Amino acid sequence: MPSFDFITLLWWGLPLAAAPIVIHLINLLRHRVVRWPAMEFLLASQRKYRTRILLRQLLLLLLRVLAIVGLVLLFAQPRWVTNLGSILGSSRTRHVVLLDDSYSMGEVLRTEASPDVPPTTAMTRGCTMIERLLEELVSTPGQQDFSLGLVSKLKQTSNKASTTDQDSSSSSDKKPEDNRFDIYTEIITPQNIDSARISVKKIRPSASTTQITPAIRNITPLFSGDDGSGVLWLLTDLRKTDWAASADIAEALKPLADKGIEIHIVDTATGDSDVNILPNLSRSNLVVERIEMIGGTPVANVLLPWEVTIRNYSTSPSQQVSLAIQEDLLDRPGVQVDPIQPGDIATIRFESRFQNTGGHTVQVELPADRLLLDNQRTATVEVVDEAEVLVITTTTNRNSLDNDSFYLTTALNPGTSAATGLRPRVEPPKALTTLDLNTFDSVWLLDVPRLDATAIRPLEDYARNGGGVVFFVGPNTDYKAINDSMFRAGEGLFPVPLAGAVDLLKDQQNPNAPDITAEDHPVVAILSGRRNPFLDAVNIDRYMAVERTYQPSADSGLRRLLSLRNKNFLAVEKPFGKGMGVTFLSTAAPTWNNWARNNPSWVVVILELERHLARLRRQYKTILIGQPIEIDLEQGIDGVDIDFLLPPENRIVHEVASMSQDGNLAAVMDNTLEPGIYRARWQTAAGVRQEWTGAVNINPTEGNLERLPIAELPESLPGISFLYDRADSLKPTNENRGSSSLVRPVLFTLLIILLCEQLLSYSVSYHRAHKKN
């Protein structure tokens, strides 16, 4: 029996076949009987040929009815599953399976009673459905072309378009541009179905996220030339983050739908039956979203603070779990994670200490839940012997108790009793032109009157590339020169324009009010909130005022750290390129204030500011799965041969560095398909061995297992005709799989019917005889 792609059009169109009969009956009712002699003679002649004329008219009426039925069938697109369909229609159907292999497909849907039986995941359910499809195709009459591609491979663009008219080819005979397919246009036969099954069984979820749209566009050429006999099987777990706003997916599917390609959306993670099997197992999933060093100086034997963010992708609170921590793959005591509310996050902090210099790793991991891959995250840190800080001052007597550099360097490096890993280096302003500023964690300028253009240029280049620069003003500061050369109407490194030094007058109405207040900023967060006795003890006698007319633009990024009780600035920062410029509008030494004299809050703020600024230079780029690793090298100093060690087996891949688009020498590793630790090793021209260590992590957003409701799927694919199937059921809602399209034979038959109708209509109609000349 035939089936139809658009059965609704068939039922709506078939009643139109009665239109010629109705028109014929209406015309009979319109006849009037008028007797006149000449007509009687004609009627007598008609009675003689009445049977022949009636048969012709009935045949003409039948042809017209069949013509309308044929048009309806064309719109309904009939198919035939039996051998007759292979004779009448196309004997070949192209089946393309596009399998979403994003890591959310590793979600555990059900577990078996026996520990020896692996759990059922969305991926295993999808692979089982593909195997059943292969079984059905091999038993279907006619030749069935089969292609299988993974989203993680097909989302990548190919230099060449895929060939579409491959009658038969094996996996070993793929063209280079078709290597993205696991199975490429094979004719499924009893002889090769076993090899196809083996290819399917090898499939595992990748560590990537879903990008279905590029994959659909890359498989579209496979259907070129098909006349509606193609079938697309899109196997996916229907995550809401990917499908709720899927206008791009609908746009990619539209060319296939317009061709009449049969589109199946196959749900691999439907949970209706799973809830009954595992009533106590919800779709909760804890995800490690971030791990980052939030301060400190990465120096040997110095405590480094770390922060981990964990999100609960669930509709119910999570249970208390333990966060396991490893330093250089060695276990250390874990941290308890309290229950997290649905959709909320928890922030966990801990400290680590490394005794040796070089690259080190910190890895955190949650207990197993429904999705394993997002329970782990890794970070790396490059530990050095010490971090050098450049202090610029014009004072010659640097050990004087009234000298700014004395109080600043003491705060940065209090001594062995409180090791910070910082080594201040005090230099005059001319050192800005002779030293390589990129070797310093930060640069501090203390009551420097003015700077020449030759010193300003390298200082701003340092900040533009991610460095932090701090200015302390004082009695020697030439505020007009600062405004002209370093503020430059907001274009320079200095954050604000100065108006000169003024005294902080006493508040007669509130004499006990503190002189300074801490703003909402991470540097002074430990001092903000309730009244702090250490800040209350700070007295500001004199400060450098900011021009009253100055109004920072909304996009300047200007931010206060500390304010005076008269609401004026005391400490303020402004981004400059990738770095930052910070200004304290008073002295570092107890000249205009008493802050640095025996007040612990002074040391706290200075150290936190140094960590805040140095963090800009030490920001480790977050590398996600699929993003390239680029190692910058120094031309003439570093060798061009780089060995990359890839996880998980430390497989060595050799690369040769080349010039990048910006003119720098760089080695690039594009094969970042596995999460973990990546290392790069090379030698300098002098034979010194160099090593880089970095971490590649998964995109945590894929851990959101919220599914798109099936009722909303048509809204997500507007204008696309598709069929919804469940991967745990072999029979979908229609029965057209492996059928042969009858569109072409119906079209040929319709043309013959219309031709016969025209000929018969001409033969039964009256034609005036032409007079001969």
C-alpha positions as MATLAB code, in Angstrom:
seq = 'MPSFDFITLLWWGLPLAAAPIVIHLINLLRHRVVRWPAMEFLLASQRKYRTRILLRQLLLLLLRVLAIVGLVLLFAQPRWVTNLGSILGSSRTRHVVLLDDSYSMGEVLRTEASPDVPPTTAMTRGCTMIERLLEELVSTPGQQDFSLGLVSKLKQTSNKASTTDQDSSSSSDKKPEDNRFDIYTEIITPQNIDSARISVKKIRPSASTTQITPAIRNITPLFSGDDGSGVLWLLTDLRKTDWAASADIAEALKPLADKGIEIHIVDTATGDSDVNILPNLSRSNLVVERIEMIGGTPVANVLLPWEVTIRNYSTSPSQQVSLAIQEDLLDRPGVQVDPIQPGDIATIRFESRFQNTGGHTVQVELPADRLLLDNQRTATVEVVDEAEVLVITTTTNRNSLDNDSFYLTTALNPGTSAATGLRPRVEPPKALTTLDLNTFDSVWLLDVPRLDATAIRPLEDYARNGGGVVFFVGPNTDYKAINDSMFRAGEGLFPVPLAGAVDLLKDQQNPNAPDITAEDHPVVAILSGRRNPFLDAVNIDRYMAVERTYQPSADSGLRRLLSLRNKNFLAVEKPFGKGMGVTFLSTAAPTWNNWARNNPSWVVVILELERHLARLRRQYKTILIGQPIEIDLEQGIDGVDIDFLLPPENRIVHEVASMSQDGNLAAVMDNTLEPGIYRARWQTAAGVRQEWTGAVNINPTEGNLERLPIAELPESLPGISFLYDRADSLKPTNENRGSSSLVRPVLFTLLIILLCEQLLSYSVSYHRAHKKN';
ca = [
       0.000    0.000    0.000;
       1.206    3.503   -0.741;
       1.797    6.131    1.909;
       1.868    9.905    1.652;
       4.221   12.563    2.977;
       1.373   15.089    3.258;
      -1.723   13.036    4.039;
      -3.712   16.150    5.035;
      -3.428   17.579    1.510;
      -4.751   14.278    0.173;
      -7.931   14.341    2.267;
      -8.534   18.016    1.531;
      -7.831   17.629   -2.188;
      -9.755   14.450   -3.070;
     -13.223   16.093   -2.792;
     -12.142   18.445   -5.592;
     -12.212   15.449   -7.940;
     -15.996   15.719   -7.929;
     -15.842   19.197   -9.443;
     -16.117   18.046  -13.141;
     -19.172   15.882  -12.303;
     -20.864   18.738  -10.483;
     -20.164   21.119  -13.381;
     -21.560   18.561  -15.838;
     -24.773   18.151  -13.835;
     -25.193   21.912  -13.539;
     -24.892   22.255  -17.301;
     -27.622   19.599  -17.777;
     -29.988   21.547  -15.541;
     -29.488   24.676  -17.639;
     -30.827   23.011  -20.882;
     -34.254   24.145  -22.187;
     -36.361   22.097  -24.646;
     -37.137   24.033  -27.859;
     -38.690   22.037  -30.725;
     -38.188   23.105  -34.313;
     -38.140   20.967  -37.536;
     -34.473   21.075  -38.363;
     -33.580   19.908  -34.836;
     -35.872   16.901  -35.115;
     -33.741   15.669  -37.976;
     -30.589   16.111  -35.910;
     -32.087   14.311  -32.924;
     -32.938   11.372  -35.090;
     -29.321   11.233  -36.252;
     -28.071   11.554  -32.654;
     -30.142    8.599  -31.488;
     -28.275    6.467  -33.995;
     -24.838    7.409  -32.453;
     -26.078    8.013  -28.889;
     -24.143    5.179  -27.245;
     -20.840    6.168  -28.874;
     -21.243    9.842  -27.885;
     -22.221    8.956  -24.325;
     -19.171    6.763  -23.911;
     -16.916    9.551  -25.160;
     -18.489   12.045  -22.773;
     -18.155    9.666  -19.835;
     -14.551    8.974  -20.771;
     -13.865   12.714  -21.009;
     -15.469   13.239  -17.605;
     -13.354   10.424  -16.147;
     -10.147   11.899  -17.582;
     -10.916   15.267  -16.012;
     -11.584   13.638  -12.637;
      -8.334   11.695  -12.906;
      -6.453   14.901  -13.778;
      -7.602   16.537  -10.535;
      -6.801   13.384   -8.554;
      -3.322   13.385  -10.099;
      -2.706   16.988   -9.028;
      -3.802   16.155   -5.482;
      -1.472   13.147   -5.406;
       1.443   15.282   -6.560;
       0.921   17.635   -3.629;
       0.508   14.697   -1.207;
       3.740   13.052   -2.504;
       2.947    9.306   -2.509;
       5.460    6.598   -1.691;
       5.465    2.801   -1.980;
       7.279    0.494    0.391;
       6.980   -2.779   -1.543;
       8.895   -3.980   -4.580;
       6.279   -2.356   -6.808;
       7.568    1.026   -5.615;
      11.048    0.126   -6.802;
       9.645   -0.614  -10.252;
       7.366    2.402  -10.553;
       9.370    5.001   -8.677;
      12.956    5.713   -7.779;
      14.621    2.603   -6.453;
      17.083    4.504   -4.290;
      16.718    6.481   -1.073;
      19.504    8.508    0.483;
      19.547    8.347    4.301;
      21.786   10.840    6.089;
      22.158   10.502    9.869;
      23.429   13.605   11.675;
      24.305   12.641   15.255;
      24.661   15.304   17.927;
      27.733   14.153   19.866;
      28.046   17.127   22.230;
      29.043   16.113   25.740;
      25.500   16.535   27.114;
      24.717   13.362   25.138;
      26.652   11.527   27.864;
      23.807   12.143   30.326;
      22.937    8.962   32.226;
      19.249    8.228   31.612;
      18.995    4.945   33.471;
      21.194    2.471   35.279;
      20.865   -1.278   35.259;
      20.617   -3.530   38.288;
      23.818   -5.330   37.345;
      27.032   -3.301   37.712;
      28.455   -5.165   34.713;
      25.857   -3.613   32.401;
      26.823   -0.071   31.343;
      24.245    2.652   32.008;
      21.988    3.926   29.267;
      22.945    7.395   28.076;
      21.494    9.657   25.434;
      24.393    8.671   23.169;
      23.994    4.910   23.609;
      20.285    5.272   22.945;
      21.005    7.189   19.746;
      23.562    4.608   18.582;
      21.103    1.788   19.256;
      18.527    3.589   17.118;
      21.081    3.897   14.266;
      21.797    0.155   14.453;
      18.067   -0.614   14.219;
      17.811    1.735   11.264;
      20.624   -0.138    9.525;
      18.789   -3.428   10.124;
      15.676   -2.012    8.517;
      17.494   -0.491    5.536;
      19.256   -3.732    4.662;
      15.872   -5.480    4.453;
      14.201   -2.705    2.452;
      13.725   -3.293   -1.307;
      15.901   -1.170   -3.535;
      19.270    0.378   -2.833;
      19.500    2.458    0.345;
      22.363    4.968    0.545;
      23.509    5.647    4.090;
      25.732    8.396    5.492;
      26.627    9.036    9.132;
      28.214   12.238   10.404;
      28.937   13.686   13.839;
      28.128   17.295   14.663;
      31.562   17.857   16.242;
      33.253   17.031   12.917;
      30.710   18.428   10.477;
      30.444   21.799   12.203;
      33.939   22.474   10.870;
      34.090   23.935    7.390;
      35.698   22.005    4.567;
      37.957   23.461    1.916;
      36.076   21.535   -0.717;
      32.406   20.798   -1.096;
      31.306   17.257   -0.433;
      30.648   15.150   -3.487;
      26.989   14.229   -3.732;
      26.718   11.634   -6.467;
      28.726    8.826   -4.921;
      26.885    5.665   -5.876;
      28.853    3.512   -3.523;
      31.977    3.960   -1.470;
      33.449    2.439    1.632;
      34.877    4.239    4.628;
      38.365    3.480    3.425;
      37.651    5.003   -0.001;
      36.583    8.429    1.242;
      37.839   11.474   -0.501;
      39.975   13.754    1.691;
      37.169   16.303    2.019;
      34.795   13.553    3.207;
      36.887   12.441    6.179;
      34.526   14.323    8.430;
      31.935   11.548    7.914;
      32.155    8.329    9.922;
      30.259    6.588    7.107;
      30.053    8.285    3.719;
      27.352    7.304    1.175;
      27.519    3.542    1.479;
      24.898    1.249   -0.051;
      23.749   -0.815    2.911;
      23.976   -4.512    2.043;
      24.163   -7.724    4.106;
      27.867   -7.800    3.274;
      28.828   -4.423    4.789;
      26.260   -3.979    7.554;
      28.631   -5.496   10.123;
      31.332   -2.938    9.382;
      28.715   -0.181    9.640;
      27.658   -1.515   13.039;
      31.267   -1.488   14.222;
      31.608    2.173   13.178;
      28.480    3.037   15.152;
      29.622    1.172   18.275;
      32.859    3.183   18.340;
      31.033    6.498   18.640;
      31.432    8.307   21.963;
      30.312   11.768   23.090;
      32.850   14.455   22.294;
      33.881   17.197   24.710;
      32.465   19.935   22.487;
      29.230   21.900   22.624;
      26.375   21.763   20.155;
      26.603   23.678   16.890;
      24.002   21.952   14.775;
      23.496   24.675   12.166;
      26.958   24.462   10.497;
      26.672   20.677   10.441;
      23.303   20.832    8.667;
      24.693   23.209    6.079;
      27.648   20.905    5.462;
      25.453   17.843    4.841;
      22.974   19.702    2.597;
      25.042   19.094   -0.590;
      24.556   15.345   -0.091;
      20.915   15.788   -1.112;
      21.581   17.744   -4.298;
      19.803   16.090   -7.214;
      17.394   14.188   -4.966;
      13.703   14.440   -5.923;
      12.238   14.023   -2.472;
      13.615   10.503   -1.943;
      16.106   11.626    0.723;
      15.702   11.237    4.488;
      17.541   13.296    7.116;
      17.782   11.797   10.592;
      18.783   14.453   13.125;
      19.549   12.688   16.417;
      19.784   15.132   19.321;
      18.976   15.477   23.016;
      16.914   18.663   22.389;
      18.546   20.881   25.005;
      16.603   24.074   25.524;
      19.716   26.259   25.313;
      20.231   25.080   21.719;
      16.657   24.755   20.450;
      14.625   27.426   22.248;
      15.905   30.128   19.891;
      16.750   27.980   16.874;
      15.907   30.314   14.002;
      19.291   29.502   12.501;
      18.520   25.769   12.648;
      15.197   26.356   10.867;
      16.978   28.458    8.254;
      19.508   25.682    7.628;
      16.763   23.050    7.322;
      14.586   25.110    4.970;
      16.435   24.216    1.704;
      16.026   20.531    2.555;
      12.356   20.919    3.420;
      11.747   22.826    0.173;
      13.241   19.896   -1.759;
      10.821   17.513   -0.105;
      13.518   15.818    1.962;
      11.941   13.856    4.791;
      13.238   15.356    8.056;
      13.166   13.330   11.268;
      13.979   14.983   14.607;
      14.959   11.999   16.754;
      14.872   12.600   20.518;
      17.603   10.619   22.272;
      17.003   11.916   25.816;
      13.236   11.753   26.205;
      12.578   11.077   29.851;
       9.001    9.807   30.005;
       9.938    6.184   30.571;
      13.075    6.975   32.550;
      11.142    8.657   35.349;
       9.225    5.446   36.001;
      12.399    3.381   36.007;
      14.365    5.734   38.262;
      11.844    7.755   40.287;
      14.544    9.010   42.678;
      16.930   10.159   39.946;
      16.161   13.701   38.832;
      17.878   15.580   36.023;
      20.020   17.490   38.498;
      23.538   18.300   37.425;
      26.275   20.187   39.253;
      28.742   21.946   36.962;
      32.172   23.370   37.773;
      31.924   26.630   35.846;
      35.184   28.328   36.806;
      38.451   27.937   38.655;
      40.699   30.981   38.924;
      43.515   32.357   41.025;
      41.954   35.484   42.519;
      45.025   37.170   43.940;
      48.412   36.552   45.407;
      51.735   36.459   43.651;
      52.680   33.142   41.991;
      55.974   32.827   43.821;
      57.438   29.687   45.341;
      56.386   29.006   48.970;
      53.727   31.740   48.914;
      50.048   30.980   49.521;
      47.926   31.462   46.412;
      44.156   32.013   46.788;
      41.833   30.133   44.389;
      38.137   30.522   43.709;
      35.833   27.864   42.247;
      32.304   28.527   40.978;
      29.782   25.659   40.972;
      26.294   25.930   39.447;
      23.274   23.763   40.140;
      21.419   23.031   36.880;
      18.369   21.534   38.527;
      14.837   22.237   39.695;
      15.637   21.087   43.236;
      18.391   21.908   45.741;
      21.547   19.833   45.524;
      22.901   17.726   48.349;
      26.049   18.468   50.287;
      29.036   17.115   48.359;
      32.807   17.195   48.640;
      34.959   19.019   46.102;
      38.132   17.010   45.471;
      41.306   19.040   44.852;
      44.543   17.973   43.187;
      47.764   19.945   42.944;
      50.082   18.605   40.236;
      47.912   15.432   40.179;
      48.493   14.859   43.912;
      45.455   14.720   46.185;
      45.053   17.296   48.907;
      42.206   17.751   51.425;
      38.930   18.557   49.723;
      36.339   21.216   50.523;
      32.697   20.683   51.483;
      30.098   22.251   49.186;
      26.841   23.117   50.927;
      23.473   22.521   49.187;
      22.947   24.874   46.243;
      19.515   26.208   45.322;
      18.093   25.485   41.833;
      19.861   27.541   39.166;
      22.084   29.196   41.773;
      25.869   29.139   42.172;
      28.229   28.513   45.059;
      31.690   30.045   45.406;
      34.353   27.920   47.040;
      37.754   29.292   48.070;
      40.938   27.526   49.070;
      44.683   28.166   49.058;
      47.612   26.313   47.575;
      51.372   26.556   47.896;
      54.018   25.359   45.436;
      57.619   24.863   46.508;
      59.196   24.702   43.048;
      59.192   27.161   40.177;
      57.721   26.353   36.762;
      54.295   25.349   35.504;
      51.873   23.823   38.016;
      48.303   22.561   37.778;
      45.300   22.751   40.079;
      42.358   20.477   39.363;
      38.982   20.280   41.113;
      36.361   17.574   40.688;
      32.815   16.926   41.940;
      31.345   13.479   42.666;
      29.692   11.617   39.789;
      26.198   12.729   38.816;
      24.067   12.467   35.665;
      26.723   14.120   33.516;
      30.344   13.295   34.283;
      32.361   15.475   31.948;
      31.394   18.818   33.505;
      32.337   17.764   37.055;
      36.004   18.594   36.544;
      37.991   21.707   35.716;
      41.704   22.487   35.568;
      43.818   25.619   35.869;
      47.533   26.243   35.474;
      49.902   28.728   37.082;
      53.504   29.654   36.302;
      55.433   29.946   39.585;
      58.601   32.066   39.739;
      61.295   32.670   42.358;
      60.165   36.234   42.995;
      58.099   38.974   41.400;
      59.840   42.306   40.895;
      57.996   45.601   41.394;
      59.398   48.865   40.017;
      59.209   51.921   42.311;
      60.026   55.312   40.738;
      60.979   58.192   43.021;
      63.073   61.366   42.874;
      64.095   61.263   46.536;
      67.760   60.546   47.131;
      67.543   59.511   50.808;
      65.425   56.405   50.366;
      65.770   55.194   53.979;
      64.364   58.366   55.484;
      61.219   57.896   57.571;
      59.618   60.704   55.569;
      60.313   59.066   52.230;
      57.403   57.605   50.233;
      59.420   54.687   48.903;
      60.300   53.510   52.415;
      56.684   53.022   53.417;
      55.666   51.546   50.086;
      58.508   49.031   49.842;
      57.976   47.998   53.459;
      54.322   47.266   52.710;
      55.176   45.320   49.556;
      57.876   43.267   51.269;
      57.410   43.240   55.063;
      60.153   40.639   55.547;
      60.609   36.918   56.127;
      57.913   36.898   58.826;
      55.265   37.668   56.175;
      56.683   36.565   52.829;
      54.873   38.069   49.859;
      57.208   37.011   47.062;
      57.562   40.635   45.963;
      60.906   42.355   45.485;
      60.629   46.140   45.131;
      63.246   47.835   42.974;
      63.627   51.590   43.573;
      64.837   53.612   40.596;
      64.838   57.262   39.367;
      62.472   58.349   36.539;
      65.127   57.888   33.851;
      64.944   54.112   34.475;
      61.636   54.114   32.605;
      63.596   54.645   29.407;
      66.329   52.077   30.067;
      64.588   49.123   31.751;
      62.338   46.506   30.168;
      59.107   47.300   32.004;
      57.489   44.037   30.910;
      59.637   42.193   33.458;
      57.893   43.968   36.379;
      54.618   42.960   37.991;
      53.613   46.603   38.455;
      55.074   50.118   38.377;
      54.620   52.688   41.181;
      55.445   56.402   40.802;
      55.836   58.311   44.090;
      55.427   62.090   44.049;
      57.209   62.417   40.721;
      57.013   66.083   39.594;
      56.758   65.388   35.887;
      57.830   62.913   33.214;
      59.431   63.510   29.844;
      57.776   62.215   26.693;
      60.547   59.622   26.374;
      59.516   58.161   29.754;
      55.776   58.472   29.247;
      55.794   56.475   26.020;
      57.193   53.186   27.452;
      55.083   53.600   30.589;
      51.877   53.847   28.556;
      52.961   50.972   26.299;
      53.463   48.882   29.427;
      49.961   49.706   30.672;
      48.416   49.286   27.232;
      49.747   45.712   27.126;
      48.233   44.793   30.496;
      50.459   46.439   33.086;
      49.304   48.262   36.190;
      50.685   51.724   37.025;
      50.077   53.482   40.379;
      50.613   57.211   41.000;
      51.033   58.788   44.454;
      51.004   62.581   44.409;
      52.603   64.918   46.914;
      54.160   68.346   47.448;
      56.563   67.890   44.528;
      53.893   66.973   41.973;
      53.481   69.503   39.159;
      49.751   69.044   38.581;
      49.706   71.261   35.478;
      52.426   69.183   33.821;
      50.555   66.006   34.792;
      47.379   67.329   33.168;
      49.146   68.318   29.969;
      51.415   65.297   29.473;
      49.763   62.374   31.258;
      46.003   63.105   31.520;
      45.727   64.727   28.082;
      41.983   65.417   28.208;
      41.246   61.826   29.197;
      43.442   60.179   26.537;
      46.435   59.580   28.803;
      47.300   57.100   31.527;
      46.643   59.415   34.476;
      42.976   58.847   35.476;
      41.778   62.376   36.440;
      42.685   66.053   35.874;
      44.186   67.800   38.897;
      43.366   71.256   40.261;
      46.081   71.611   42.912;
      46.706   70.672   46.549;
      44.100   71.662   49.169;
      43.536   70.983   52.879;
      40.785   68.674   54.074;
      38.775   70.927   56.348;
      37.236   69.645   59.537;
      33.573   68.737   59.487;
      32.099   70.979   62.164;
      28.704   69.266   62.086;
      30.091   65.733   62.370;
      33.592   65.953   63.903;
      33.789   62.184   64.515;
      33.200   61.248   60.855;
      36.113   59.236   59.373;
      38.231   61.027   56.819;
      38.091   58.178   54.269;
      35.502   55.601   53.287;
      35.978   52.384   51.317;
      33.965   52.009   48.117;
      32.623   48.853   46.480;
      35.897   47.589   45.023;
      37.750   44.262   45.465;
      40.958   46.003   46.596;
      39.256   47.497   49.667;
      36.498   44.896   50.057;
      38.007   43.640   53.319;
      37.701   47.165   54.771;
      34.241   48.081   53.463;
      30.876   47.524   55.101;
      30.775   48.258   58.803;
      32.853   51.049   60.281;
      36.453   49.905   60.328;
      38.585   51.073   63.270;
      41.739   51.049   61.146;
      40.187   53.350   58.529;
      38.691   55.507   61.251;
      42.211   56.079   62.556;
      43.405   57.499   59.218;
      43.662   61.292   59.140;
      43.983   63.128   55.823;
      45.372   66.638   56.207;
      45.997   67.512   52.575;
      45.146   66.048   49.170;
      45.250   66.899   45.496;
      41.861   68.093   44.340;
      40.252   67.116   41.029;
      38.953   69.783   38.700;
      35.399   70.646   39.715;
      34.136   70.701   36.147;
      35.456   67.208   35.403;
      32.727   64.716   34.504;
      33.988   61.300   33.358;
      32.216   59.817   30.360;
      29.988   56.804   30.877;
      32.346   54.515   28.960;
      35.566   55.732   30.617;
      35.572   52.865   33.138;
      36.545   55.260   35.942;
      36.011   53.643   39.340;
      36.582   54.799   42.908;
      38.492   52.796   45.471;
      38.478   55.311   48.342;
      36.638   58.566   48.918;
      37.103   61.449   51.318;
      34.381   62.457   53.735;
      33.645   65.478   51.539;
      32.797   63.009   48.690;
      35.924   63.902   46.713;
      38.274   61.311   45.210;
      41.089   59.814   47.273;
      41.930   56.734   45.177;
      40.591   56.086   41.675;
      41.360   53.732   38.772;
      40.765   53.867   35.025;
      41.438   51.189   32.395;
      44.104   51.948   29.836;
      44.299   49.440   27.016;
      44.557   46.029   28.622;
      46.032   47.534   31.783;
      45.130   50.036   34.435;
      46.136   53.418   35.825;
      45.530   54.080   39.563;
      45.964   57.361   41.408;
      46.174   58.071   45.149;
      45.550   61.791   45.607;
      47.726   62.006   48.705;
      51.206   60.931   49.760;
      52.446   57.419   50.474;
      54.566   58.657   53.377;
      52.884   60.263   56.430;
      53.421   63.751   55.001;
      49.860   64.733   54.072;
      48.293   61.902   56.080;
      49.105   59.391   58.820;
      47.868   56.261   57.051;
      51.236   54.497   56.574;
      52.290   55.044   60.182;
      51.596   51.851   62.150;
      48.210   51.190   60.516;
      47.718   47.569   59.291;
      45.088   48.648   56.759;
      47.833   50.426   54.776;
      49.694   47.164   54.175;
      46.455   45.327   53.345;
      45.381   47.855   50.715;
      48.837   48.090   49.110;
      49.174   44.297   48.815;
      45.634   43.877   47.511;
      46.226   46.631   44.958;
      49.443   44.973   43.777;
      47.613   41.658   43.365;
      44.770   43.389   41.572;
      47.114   45.033   39.077;
      49.476   42.102   38.612;
      46.451   39.882   37.963;
      45.890   41.834   34.745;
      49.304   40.739   33.472;
      48.931   37.210   34.794;
      45.471   36.586   33.411;
      45.604   33.110   31.966;
      43.503   32.860   28.855;
      40.591   30.489   29.266;
      40.950   27.959   26.463;
      37.823   25.970   25.648;
      37.522   22.787   23.658;
      38.103   23.465   19.961;
      39.914   26.778   20.459;
      43.524   26.870   19.195;
      46.553   27.175   21.437;
      48.980   29.831   20.240;
      52.515   30.027   21.622;
      54.223   33.368   20.974;
      57.956   33.082   20.315;
      60.761   35.595   19.962;
      62.209   35.613   16.483;
      65.948   34.946   16.496;
      65.890   33.769   20.124;
      63.447   30.828   20.142;
      63.600   27.839   17.832;
      60.739   27.183   15.421;
      60.320   23.460   16.172;
      57.650   22.950   18.854;
      56.508   19.657   20.401;
      52.988   19.714   21.831;
      51.998   17.049   24.382;
      48.272   16.326   24.104;
      46.086   14.667   26.742;
      45.174   12.144   27.856;
      48.172    9.994   26.851;
      50.640   12.888   26.299;
      50.699   12.148   22.583;
      53.428   14.256   20.916;
      52.476   16.409   17.925;
      55.245   18.314   16.180;
      54.531   21.806   14.816;
      56.689   24.406   13.121;
      56.232   28.035   14.131;
      55.375   30.595   11.454;
      54.687   34.302   11.209;
      51.198   35.288   12.331;
      49.043   37.979   10.726;
      50.283   40.592   13.197;
      53.893   39.843   12.267;
      54.797   37.804   15.354;
      56.398   34.369   15.378;
      53.915   31.838   16.780;
      53.236   28.098   16.931;
      49.577   27.053   16.766;
      47.942   23.816   17.920;
      44.411   23.372   16.562;
      43.841   19.849   17.885;
      42.290   20.751   21.244;
      39.465   18.209   21.278;
      40.145   16.711   24.716;
      40.007   18.537   28.066;
      43.108   18.460   30.227;
      46.685   19.673   30.467;
      48.500   20.671   27.272;
      52.235   21.261   27.204;
      54.545   22.797   24.617;
      58.322   22.274   24.550;
      61.006   23.961   22.462;
      64.584   25.146   22.642;
      66.104   28.558   22.249;
      68.875   29.274   19.771;
      71.284   28.934   22.698;
      69.989   25.416   23.468;
      68.006   26.342   26.591;
      64.903   24.201   27.001;
      61.604   26.072   27.361;
      58.205   24.722   28.385;
      54.657   26.092   28.413;
      51.786   24.542   30.375;
      48.123   25.326   29.831;
      44.670   23.888   30.496;
      41.862   23.281   28.027;
      38.393   22.973   29.570;
      34.887   22.255   28.375;
      32.256   24.920   27.850;
      30.172   24.727   31.060;
      26.931   25.922   29.406;
      26.453   22.489   27.822;
      25.877   21.149   31.332;
      22.413   22.718   31.377;
      20.290   19.616   30.779;
      16.956   21.453   30.582;
      15.075   20.063   27.614;
      12.853   21.796   25.117;
       9.232   20.692   25.620;
       8.075   18.641   22.658;
       5.044   20.914   22.266;
       7.390   23.865   21.616;
       9.404   22.112   18.913;
       7.137   23.254   16.028;
       7.473   26.845   17.282;
      11.255   26.489   17.217;
      11.171   25.303   13.591;
       8.569   27.543   11.953;
       7.735   26.661    8.369;
       9.689   23.368    8.508;
       7.840   20.116    7.874;
       9.383   17.484   10.136;
       8.519   14.293   11.966;
       9.277   13.739   15.649;
      10.607   10.323   16.642;
      11.859    8.801   19.876;
      15.196    7.049   19.746;
      13.953    4.231   21.991;
      11.277    3.336   19.394;
      12.111    1.972   15.956;
       8.794    2.934   14.358;
       8.308    6.684   14.024;
       5.008    8.458   13.513;
       5.017    7.774    9.753;
       5.950    4.639    7.825;
       7.908    6.086    4.941;
      11.418    4.969    5.861;
      13.109    3.259    2.963;
      10.123    3.820    0.679;
      10.311    4.763   -2.989;
       8.954    8.092   -4.161;
       6.101    7.854   -6.704;
       6.125   11.547   -7.563;
       7.824   11.035  -10.914;
       5.513    8.223  -12.219;
       2.452   10.138  -11.006;
       3.699   13.201  -12.894;
       4.204   11.199  -16.094;
       0.745    9.640  -15.727;
      -0.802   13.047  -15.182;
       0.785   14.394  -18.344;
      -0.608   11.451  -20.345;
      -4.069   12.001  -18.829;
      -4.036   15.691  -19.709;
      -2.905   14.929  -23.262;
      -5.655   12.324  -23.730;
      -8.205   14.738  -22.254;
      -7.257   17.414  -24.760;
      -7.440   14.987  -27.710;
     -10.761   13.525  -26.638;
     -12.202   16.952  -25.889;
     -11.260   18.059  -29.386;
     -12.830   14.989  -30.975;
     -16.205   15.358  -29.273;
     -16.534   19.112  -29.749;
     -18.103   20.883  -32.770;
     -15.780   22.449  -35.353;
     -17.012   24.568  -38.259;
     -15.853   23.216  -41.574;
     -13.578   25.541  -43.518;
     -14.779   26.517  -47.008;
     -12.527   25.620  -49.865;
     -11.452   28.438  -52.125;
];
